[in-house]
Amino acid sequence: MSVFAAAIDNLFADPNIAFEATYIADGGAPQLIRVVTRRADEITGFGEARLWSETTRIDLRVAEVPEPRPGDRVEIEGDAFLVQGEPVRDRERLIWTVNLRPA
């Protein structure tokens, strides 16, 4: 295991940073995983206008969810979300960043 992988495992194990969630691949069985949530507001430019929107992004470990896809479901603390758009992996190929929308 690389130093980076060990550090990621420690971050996802920390109860102050990561949360338990249920991941359900489209047509698959529920799987208990750990996620790091990022619920930041986002400002997007559209022509002359600037649009404000709430976003929900999560980080998933590739070791737990090797291929997240749009339409997969994530349940976090009683709230249900669907994966929206294409997930993006980090440079080390250890973490997926996934955009979510309410289910």
C-alpha positions as CSV (number, residue, x, y, z in Angstrom):
1,M,0.0,0.0,0.0
2,S,1.3,3.4,-0.9
3,V,1.7,6.3,1.5
4,F,-1.1,8.1,-0.3
5,A,-3.5,5.1,0.0
6,A,-2.7,4.8,3.7
7,A,-3.4,8.5,4.2
8,I,-6.7,8.3,2.3
9,D,-7.8,5.3,4.4
10,N,-7.0,7.3,7.6
11,L,-9.1,10.2,6.3
12,F,-12.1,8.1,5.4
13,A,-11.9,6.3,8.8
14,D,-12.0,9.6,10.7
15,P,-15.5,10.1,12.1
16,N,-15.0,13.9,12.0
17,I,-14.4,13.9,8.3
18,A,-16.2,10.9,6.7
19,F,-19.7,9.5,7.1
20,E,-21.3,6.1,6.5
21,A,-23.5,6.0,3.4
22,T,-25.2,3.4,1.3
23,Y,-24.2,3.1,-2.3
24,I,-26.6,1.4,-4.7
25,A,-25.4,0.9,-8.3
26,D,-28.2,1.1,-10.9
27,G,-29.7,-2.4,-10.7
28,G,-27.3,-3.6,-8.0
29,A,-27.3,-4.4,-4.3
30,P,-26.9,-1.9,-1.5
31,Q,-23.3,-1.5,-0.3
32,L,-22.2,0.2,2.9
33,I,-19.3,2.7,2.2
34,R,-17.6,5.8,3.7
35,V,-17.9,9.2,2.0
36,V,-16.5,12.7,2.5
37,T,-19.2,15.3,1.8
38,R,-18.7,18.7,0.3
39,R,-21.9,20.8,0.2
40,A,-20.5,24.1,-1.0
41,D,-22.5,26.7,-2.9
42,E,-21.5,27.3,-6.5
43,I,-21.7,30.4,-8.6
44,T,-21.9,29.8,-12.3
45,G,-21.6,32.4,-15.0
46,F,-24.2,32.4,-17.8
47,G,-23.7,35.2,-20.2
48,E,-23.9,38.4,-18.1
49,A,-25.7,36.7,-15.2
50,R,-24.2,34.9,-12.3
51,L,-26.3,32.0,-11.0
52,W,-26.1,30.7,-7.4
53,S,-26.9,27.1,-6.6
54,E,-26.4,24.6,-3.8
55,T,-24.3,21.7,-4.7
56,T,-23.7,18.3,-3.1
57,R,-20.4,16.6,-4.0
58,I,-18.9,13.6,-2.3
59,D,-15.6,11.8,-2.4
60,L,-15.7,8.0,-2.7
61,R,-12.8,5.6,-2.4
62,V,-12.1,3.8,-5.7
63,A,-11.4,0.7,-3.5
64,E,-15.1,0.7,-2.4
65,V,-16.8,1.9,-5.5
66,P,-14.7,1.0,-8.6
67,E,-17.1,2.4,-11.2
68,P,-19.7,4.9,-10.1
69,R,-22.1,5.9,-12.9
70,P,-24.8,8.5,-13.5
71,G,-28.1,7.2,-12.1
72,D,-26.5,5.3,-9.2
73,R,-28.1,6.0,-5.8
74,V,-26.4,7.3,-2.6
75,E,-28.1,7.5,0.8
76,I,-26.4,9.7,3.4
77,E,-27.9,10.2,6.8
78,G,-31.4,9.5,5.6
79,D,-31.2,11.7,2.5
80,A,-31.3,10.0,-0.9
81,F,-29.3,11.3,-3.9
82,L,-28.6,10.2,-7.5
83,V,-25.2,10.5,-9.2
84,Q,-25.3,13.2,-11.7
85,G,-22.8,13.7,-14.5
86,E,-19.6,11.7,-14.9
87,P,-17.5,11.1,-11.8
88,V,-13.9,12.3,-11.8
89,R,-10.9,10.5,-10.3
90,D,-8.0,12.2,-8.5
91,R,-4.4,12.2,-9.9
92,E,-3.5,9.2,-7.7
93,R,-6.5,7.2,-8.9
94,L,-7.7,6.6,-5.3
95,I,-10.8,8.9,-5.0
96,W,-13.8,9.6,-7.1
97,T,-15.4,13.0,-6.8
98,V,-19.1,12.7,-7.6
99,N,-21.8,15.3,-8.1
100,L,-25.2,14.4,-6.6
101,R,-28.8,15.6,-7.0
102,P,-31.7,14.8,-4.7
103,A,-33.5,11.6,-5.6
